């Protein structure tokens, strides 16, 4: 089953917003003094919500299905 936004009909573009996030990024310093990211880790403390990428309406009723369909 594809998700379609009930407000605008969009069925391709969506995004999540996570509240209370801590992102830790690990770096290595290169020979020339520049830095390159090696890895990162995130910890979400708050709510994560799904939104339509076109009209930006919250799609709370589809979030569980969205999570089930992430591959």
N, C-alpha and C positions, 0 to 999 in steps of 0.2 A: 504494500500500500504506500503510495507516494503522499507526502504531506503537501497540501495546498493552503496558502494563507486564506482564511475565510473573509478577510477584509479587502484584499486586492487581487487575489488569484495567483500570486507568485508561487511557483513550485520548484524553484532552482536555488535561490539565494537566501541563506539564513545565517545567523550569528548568535553566539552565546555571550552573556555578560556575567562575569564572576565577581562577587563582592568579597572584600576582605581577603585579598590574595597577597601572599608573600612569595616573591620569586628570588631564588638564589642562583646566581650565574657564576660558574667557575671559569677562570681565565688562565692562560699561560702567556708569559712575556716572551716575545720573539727576540732574536739576536739584534734586530735593529731598534729595539725598545718599544715596538708596537705590541698590542695585545690581541689575542685570538680567543674567542669563546670555545671552551672545551665541552662543557655540558651545562645544563641548568635543571633546576628542580623547583617545582611550585607546590604550594600548600594553600588550599582554599578553605577559608574559615567561614565564609558566608554562603549565601544562596547563589545558585547558578540558574540563569534564566535564558530562555530561547526567544529570539526575535526574528521577524521577517526582515530580510535584507532589502526589500523594496520600500515598504510603507513603515517599517520600524515598529510595528505593533507587537506587543508581547504575545507569545503563543504558548502559554502555560499548559494548555490541554494537549499539546503535541510533544512536550519535552521528553517524557518517558519513551515514546516511540522513537524519537530522534536518538536517544541514548542507546536503545536496543539495536538501531540500524547503523551505528558507527563501526566501521571495519578498518 
